[in-house]
């Protein structure tokens, strides 16, 4: 009798435990769901904080770049600083820029001669001779600095393009640009030293406002797209509209199809590439210049910037001449009015 009672109690315990198991599992699932929700909220909060920190870094870097360029402008303008400054570290900055330019053209000539290519048209790059080194440094300090902005989607190769131009180097592990970056480059354009202020802007959407602000006083724009990426080419029209809306005057634009060395490889892998005539037609529609380059092997990088610099100088000189004509016309009208008043008196 006692055994039967104990077995009955044992069965009832097992039944209760089995009934409580689903309840415990449900509670565990609910607790896990709540924990997952809390972690997702915390993750989203961290993402927002990271995005805000990256935006703050971008603004700080843009301010730092502006200060760098102001510093470079002062080093090129003898009226803003005393002569003692030019005899110290500011002079060495200008000399280093000039030395980098001369070394760049030297490497470019060696590259062209080894591949049997022709020299640049107009003798731009070949004009950097030994007699330029002995030129009076005071003459170049008062030169006008032309602001050139590099624009385009992210990962089209703007930073690699600028590195190839300024340092004749290529790196495959370059991180994405945050905000803007600025470099100085001196080129020989039509036999004259021309100082370029090159602004590398970020192509990410969240930095669009920062990039747009640099188009306002730009002398020229290098608009890059990736020939192996159709999306970057389709977004060129949006960039052109942004440039047109931001700038107060017509700005010379060079449309650049970058990564031309990867076209054959991408096409063999079935990836859609943009033909050259697509870029030519788009540039013709917007009245822009066009060229295809490769930052990796250096093809057409210097030539592209030289052609844009020549167009920028031409536009600047034409604007200066038109302003001078307007001023002269205003002076002549005043003189005629004074003569009439004298005659009437």
C-alpha positions in Angstrom: 0.0 0.0 0.0 2.8 2.4 0.9 4.6 1.6 -2.4 1.5 2.4 -4.4 1.2 5.8 -2.6 4.8 6.6 -3.2 4.6 5.7 -6.9 1.5 7.8 -7.3 3.3 10.8 -5.6 6.3 10.2 -7.9 4.0 10.3 -11.0 2.3 13.5 -9.9 5.7 15.2 -9.4 6.8 14.2 -12.9 3.6 15.5 -14.3 4.0 18.8 -12.5 7.6 19.1 -13.7 6.5 18.4 -17.3 3.8 21.0 -17.0 6.3 23.5 -15.7 8.9 22.9 -18.4 7.0 24.8 -21.2 6.4 27.7 -18.8 10.1 27.9 -18.0 11.0 27.7 -21.7 8.6 30.5 -22.5 10.0 32.7 -19.8 13.6 32.0 -21.0 12.6 32.9 -24.6 10.9 36.1 -23.4 14.0 37.0 -21.4 16.2 36.3 -24.4 14.0 38.4 -26.6 14.2 41.3 -24.2 18.0 40.9 -23.9 18.3 40.9 -27.7 16.1 44.0 -27.9 18.2 45.9 -25.3 21.4 44.9 -27.2 20.0 46.1 -30.5 19.0 49.4 -29.0 22.4 49.8 -27.5 24.0 48.9 -30.8 21.9 51.5 -32.7 22.9 54.1 -30.1 26.5 53.3 -30.5 26.2 53.6 -34.3 24.6 57.0 -34.0 27.3 58.2 -31.7 30.0 56.8 -34.1 28.3 58.6 -37.0 28.2 61.9 -35.0 31.8 61.5 -34.1 32.8 60.9 -37.7 30.9 64.0 -38.8 32.6 66.1 -36.1 36.0 64.7 -37.3 35.1 65.7 -40.8 34.3 69.2 -39.8 37.5 69.5 -37.8 39.6 68.1 -40.7 37.9 70.6 -43.1 38.9 73.4 -40.8 42.4 72.1 -40.5 42.7 71.9 -44.3 41.5 75.4 -44.6 44.1 76.6 -42.1 46.8 74.6 -44.0 45.8 76.3 -47.3 45.7 79.8 -45.6 49.2 79.1 -44.3 50.3 78.1 -47.9 48.6 81.3 -49.3 50.6 83.4 -46.8 53.8 81.7 -47.8 53.1 82.6 -51.5 52.1 86.2 -50.7 55.0 88.4 -49.6 52.6 91.3 -48.7 50.9 89.4 -45.9 54.1 88.5 -43.9 57.4 90.2 -43.2 60.5 89.3 -45.2 62.0 87.6 -42.2 59.3 84.9 -42.4 60.3 84.0 -46.0 63.9 83.6 -44.9 62.9 80.9 -42.4 60.5 78.0 -42.5 57.9 79.4 -44.9 60.5 79.6 -47.7 61.4 75.9 -47.1 57.7 75.0 -47.5 57.5 76.7 -50.9 60.9 75.2 -52.0 59.7 71.7 -51.1 56.5 72.2 -53.2 58.7 73.3 -56.1 61.1 70.3 -55.7 58.2 67.8 -55.6 56.9 69.3 -58.9 60.3 69.0 -60.5 60.8 65.4 -59.4 57.3 64.6 -60.6 58.0 65.8 -64.1 61.3 64.0 -64.1 59.6 60.7 -63.3 56.9 61.4 -65.9 59.5 62.1 -68.7 61.4 58.9 -67.8 58.1 56.9 -67.9 57.1 58.4 -71.3 60.6 57.8 -72.8 60.6 54.2 -71.6 57.3 53.5 -73.2 58.1 55.4 -76.4 55.4 57.9 -75.8 55.3 61.5 -77.0 55.9 64.4 -74.7 53.0 66.5 -73.5 51.5 68.9 -76.0 52.6 72.5 -75.7 55.8 71.6 -73.9 54.2 71.9 -70.5 56.1 69.2 -68.6 59.3 69.5 -70.6 59.7 73.1 -69.7 61.0 72.2 -66.2 64.7 72.7 -67.0 67.7 73.4 -64.8 67.4 77.1 -65.4 64.1 77.0 -63.5 65.9 76.0 -60.4 68.0 79.2 -60.4 64.9 81.4 -61.0 64.3 84.2 -58.5 62.1 82.9 -55.6 60.5 86.3 -55.1 58.8 86.1 -58.5 56.9 82.9 -57.6 55.7 84.1 -54.2 53.2 86.6 -55.7 51.7 84.0 -58.1 48.0 83.4 -58.1 46.9 80.1 -56.5 44.2 78.2 -58.3 41.8 76.1 -56.3 41.0 72.7 -57.9 38.4 70.5 -56.3 38.4 66.7 -56.8 34.8 65.3 -56.7 33.0 62.1 -57.4 31.5 59.1 -55.6 33.3 57.2 -52.9 36.0 54.6 -54.0 36.5 56.1 -57.5 40.1 56.7 -56.8 40.3 60.5 -56.0 42.9 60.1 -53.2 45.0 57.7 -55.3 44.8 60.1 -58.2 46.0 62.9 -56.0 48.8 60.8 -54.5 50.0 59.8 -58.0 50.0 63.5 -59.1 51.8 64.9 -56.1 54.1 62.0 -55.0 54.1 59.7 -58.0 53.1 56.9 -55.7 50.2 54.3 -55.6 48.9 52.5 -52.6 46.2 49.8 -52.6 45.3 50.2 -48.9 44.2 53.8 -48.8 41.3 54.4 -46.4 38.2 56.4 -47.3 38.6 60.2 -47.1 36.8 61.8 -44.1 35.8 65.4 -44.8 38.4 67.0 -47.0 42.2 67.0 -47.6 44.3 69.6 -49.2 47.6 69.4 -51.1 49.7 71.9 -53.0 51.2 71.3 -56.5 53.3 73.5 -58.8 53.2 72.7 -62.5 54.6 74.3 -65.6 51.7 75.4 -67.8 52.6 77.1 -71.1 56.1 77.9 -69.8 54.8 79.5 -66.5 54.9 78.2 -63.0 51.3 77.6 -61.9 50.4 76.8 -58.3 47.4 74.5 -57.7 45.6 74.1 -54.5 44.1 70.5 -54.8 41.2 69.7 -52.5 40.3 66.0 -52.1 36.7 65.8 -51.0 34.8 62.8 -49.5 32.4 61.0 -51.8 30.1 59.6 -49.1 26.6 61.0 -48.9 26.9 62.2 -45.3 29.7 64.5 -46.3 27.9 66.0 -49.3 27.3 69.3 -47.6 31.0 69.7 -46.8 32.0 68.9 -50.4 29.4 71.3 -51.8 30.8 74.2 -49.8 34.1 73.8 -51.6 32.7 74.3 -55.0 31.7 77.9 -54.3 35.1 79.5 -54.9 36.7 76.7 -57.0 38.7 77.7 -60.0 38.2 74.2 -61.6 36.8 70.8 -60.8 38.2 67.3 -61.4 35.1 65.1 -61.5 36.1 61.4 -61.3 34.1 58.2 -61.9 35.1 54.6 -62.0 35.0 53.1 -65.5 34.3 49.7 -64.0 31.4 50.9 -61.8 28.2 52.0 -63.7 26.7 53.6 -60.6 29.5 56.1 -60.2 29.0 57.1 -63.9 25.3 57.5 -63.5 25.8 59.8 -60.4 28.0 62.1 -62.5 24.9 64.2 -63.5 24.0 64.7 -59.8 27.6 65.9 -59.1 27.4 68.3 -62.1 24.1 69.7 -60.9 25.6 70.2 -57.4 28.6 72.0 -58.9 26.4 74.2 -61.0 24.2 75.1 -58.0 27.0 75.8 -55.6 29.4 77.8 -57.9 28.6 81.5 -58.6 30.2 81.4 -62.1 30.9 78.9 -64.8 33.7 76.6 -63.6 35.9 74.6 -65.9 35.2 70.9 -65.3 37.4 67.9 -66.3 35.4 64.7 -66.4 37.8 61.8 -65.6 37.2 58.1 -66.1 39.6 56.6 -63.6 40.8 53.0 -63.2 41.1 52.4 -67.0 43.7 49.7 -66.3 40.9 47.5 -64.7 38.5 47.7 -67.6 39.8 44.5 -69.4 39.9 42.5 -66.2 36.4 43.6 -65.1 34.9 42.9 -68.6 36.4 39.4 -68.6 34.7 38.7 -65.2 31.3 39.8 -66.6 31.2 43.2 -64.9 29.6 46.0 -66.8 32.1 48.7 -67.7 31.6 52.2 -69.2 33.0 52.7 -72.7 35.0 55.8 -73.5 32.5 57.3 -75.8 29.9 57.4 -73.0 32.1 59.7 -71.0 32.9 61.8 -74.1 29.2 62.3 -74.9 28.4 63.3 -71.4 31.3 65.7 -71.2 30.2 67.2 -74.5 26.7 67.7 -73.3 27.8 69.7 -70.2 30.6 71.5 -72.0 33.3 69.8 -69.9 36.7 68.3 -70.8 37.2 64.5 -70.8 40.0 62.1 -70.2 40.5 58.6 -69.0 43.3 57.9 -66.5 44.8 55.2 -64.3 46.1 56.2 -60.9 47.7 52.8 -60.6 50.1 53.0 -63.6 50.0 56.8 -63.8 48.7 57.1 -67.4 47.3 60.5 -68.3 47.3 61.8 -64.7 49.6 64.7 -65.2 48.2 65.5 -68.6 44.7 65.7 -67.3 45.6 68.2 -64.6 47.7 70.2 -67.1 44.8 70.5 -69.5 42.4 71.6 -66.8 45.0 74.1 -65.4 45.4 75.6 -68.9 41.7 76.0 -69.2 41.4 77.5 -65.7 44.2 80.1 -66.5 42.5 80.9 -69.8 39.1 81.6 -68.1 40.8 83.6 -65.3 42.6 85.8 -67.8 39.5 86.3 -69.9 37.5 87.4 -66.8 40.3 89.7 -65.8 40.4 91.3 -69.3 36.6 91.7 -69.3 36.7 93.4 -65.9 39.5 95.7 -67.1 37.4 96.6 -70.2 34.4 97.3 -68.0 36.4 99.6 -65.7 37.9 101.5 -68.7 34.5 101.9 -70.2 33.2 103.4 -66.9 36.2 105.8 -66.7 35.7 107.0 -70.3 32.0 107.6 -69.7 32.8 109.7 -66.6 35.4 111.7 -68.5 32.9 112.4 -71.3 30.3 113.5 -68.8 32.8 115.9 -67.2 33.7 117.3 -70.6 30.1 118.0 -71.3 29.6 119.7 -68.0 32.7 121.9 -68.7 31.4 122.8 -72.2 28.0 123.7 -70.8 29.6 125.9 -68.1 
